[in-house]
Amino acid sequence: MIRTIRVAGFGGQGVMLTGQLLAHAANKQGLYSLWVPTYGPETRGGTANCSITISDQPIYSPVFQNSDDLLIFNEPSLAKFGEKIKKGGNLFYNSSLIKEDLSKKGFNAYPVPMSELAISLDKPQVANMVMLGAYLKKVEIFKEEVILESLKSLLGESKVGMLPINQKAITLGFESI
């Protein structure tokens, strides 16, 4: 088994945390993983994307052209990566910002109103966790308890208070799809 995932959006949307979380959780479940971040010239507001490779065998290269799964947080990222998905792959996109109908493109398209749902929690910063919840429901690779354990580890002691709202956001995304 080998699974390639790309997460893309603006800096500050939680793109890197989402990718790190998937790679970390894969390792905790006994899988191999690679996480490769790519930043635009600005950290916040610039473009950001990361690629994650997960496998049950050692991974010898982090490079891939088209991904199995694509999580898109904004329209510029859709323009850049929208065609870089395998036939029959999964595209999860922020339908709060992307209004285009992507259902007839040769892959499985899942609109997730991640920005709207995060705002409904009064915490727009957790929009990436809403998207993660939707992804977890459809892909079924990761165990929820491992994701939460990994999130707690990545947030660290100083941000452990953010765990409950992130968990609510994941649940909201899971239920939205």
C-alpha positions in Angstrom: 0.0 0.0 0.0 1.2 3.4 -0.9 -0.8 6.6 -0.6 0.1 10.1 -1.8 -1.6 13.2 -0.4 -1.1 16.9 -1.2 -2.5 19.7 1.0 -2.5 23.2 -0.4 -3.7 26.6 0.6 -2.5 30.0 1.9 0.1 30.3 4.6 -1.7 30.5 7.9 -4.5 28.2 7.0 -3.0 25.2 8.8 -1.7 23.5 5.6 1.6 22.4 7.2 0.0 21.2 10.5 -2.5 19.1 8.6 0.3 17.4 6.6 2.4 16.9 9.7 -0.6 15.5 11.5 -1.2 12.9 8.8 2.4 11.8 8.7 2.7 11.6 12.5 -0.5 9.6 12.8 0.7 7.2 10.1 3.9 6.6 12.0 1.9 6.0 15.2 -0.1 3.4 13.3 3.0 1.5 12.3 3.2 2.9 8.7 6.1 4.7 7.0 5.5 8.3 6.1 7.3 11.3 4.5 6.2 14.9 4.9 7.6 17.5 2.5 6.7 21.2 3.0 6.8 23.9 0.3 6.4 27.5 1.1 5.8 30.6 -1.1 7.9 33.7 -0.6 5.7 34.9 2.3 4.9 32.7 5.3 1.4 34.0 6.1 -0.8 34.8 3.2 1.6 33.3 0.6 1.1 30.0 -1.0 1.9 26.8 1.0 1.6 23.2 0.2 2.9 19.9 1.4 3.1 16.4 0.2 2.7 13.3 2.3 3.5 9.8 1.3 2.3 6.9 3.5 3.2 3.3 2.9 3.4 0.0 4.6 6.8 -0.5 3.0 9.9 1.8 3.2 9.5 4.9 1.0 12.5 5.7 -1.2 11.4 9.0 -2.7 9.1 11.8 -1.5 8.5 12.9 -5.1 5.2 12.2 -6.9 3.4 13.9 -9.8 -0.2 13.2 -9.1 -1.7 12.4 -5.7 -4.3 9.9 -4.6 -5.8 12.6 -2.3 -5.8 16.3 -2.7 -7.0 18.7 0.1 -7.4 22.2 -1.4 -8.1 25.2 1.0 -8.4 28.0 -1.6 -8.9 28.8 -5.3 -5.3 29.6 -6.2 -4.3 26.2 -4.9 -7.0 24.6 -7.0 -5.7 26.4 -10.1 -2.2 25.1 -9.3 -2.9 21.6 -8.2 -6.4 20.7 -9.4 -5.1 18.7 -12.4 -2.4 16.9 -10.3 -4.6 14.1 -9.0 -4.8 10.5 -10.1 -7.8 9.3 -12.1 -10.3 8.0 -9.5 -8.5 10.0 -6.7 -10.1 12.1 -4.1 -10.4 15.9 -4.1 -11.5 17.6 -0.9 -12.0 21.3 -1.5 -13.1 24.3 0.5 -16.6 25.0 -0.9 -16.8 28.2 1.2 -14.2 29.7 -1.2 -14.4 27.6 -4.3 -17.8 27.7 -6.0 -16.9 25.7 -9.1 -18.6 22.3 -9.6 -15.9 19.8 -9.7 -18.0 16.6 -9.7 -17.4 15.6 -13.3 -13.6 15.7 -13.6 -12.6 12.0 -13.4 -12.1 12.0 -9.7 -14.2 11.9 -6.5 -14.9 15.5 -5.5 -16.0 16.3 -2.0 -17.0 19.9 -1.3 -16.4 20.8 2.4 -17.6 24.2 3.6 -14.6 24.3 5.9 -14.4 28.1 6.5 -18.1 28.4 7.2 -18.1 25.4 9.6 -15.1 26.8 11.5 -16.7 30.2 11.8 -19.8 28.5 13.2 -17.5 27.3 16.0 -16.4 30.9 16.5 -12.8 29.8 15.7 -11.9 30.3 12.0 -8.4 29.0 12.8 -9.7 25.4 13.0 -10.9 25.3 9.4 -8.1 22.9 8.5 -9.4 20.5 11.2 -12.9 20.6 9.6 -11.3 19.5 6.3 -9.3 16.9 8.1 -12.5 15.5 9.6 -14.1 15.2 6.2 -11.0 13.5 4.8 -10.8 11.0 7.7 -14.4 9.9 7.1 -13.9 9.1 3.4 -10.4 7.7 3.4 -10.6 5.5 6.5 -6.8 5.0 6.9 -6.5 6.7 10.3 -8.0 5.9 13.7 -9.6 8.9 15.3 -7.8 8.3 18.7 -4.4 8.2 16.9 -5.2 11.5 15.1 -6.1 13.1 18.5 -3.0 11.7 20.1 -0.9 13.1 17.3 -2.6 16.4 17.4 -2.0 16.7 21.2 1.7 15.9 20.6 2.0 18.4 17.7 0.2 21.2 19.6 2.5 20.8 22.6 2.0 21.8 26.2 1.5 25.5 25.4 -1.4 24.9 23.1 -3.0 21.8 24.7 -6.0 24.0 25.5 -6.8 24.1 21.8 -7.4 20.3 21.7 -11.2 20.4 22.5 -12.0 23.0 19.8 -9.9 21.1 17.3 -11.7 17.9 18.2 -15.1 19.6 17.7 -13.9 20.9 14.3 -12.8 17.4 13.2 -16.2 16.0 14.3 -18.0 18.8 12.4 -16.0 18.0 9.2 -16.6 14.2 9.7 -20.4 14.9 9.9 -20.4 17.3 7.0 -19.6 14.8 4.3 
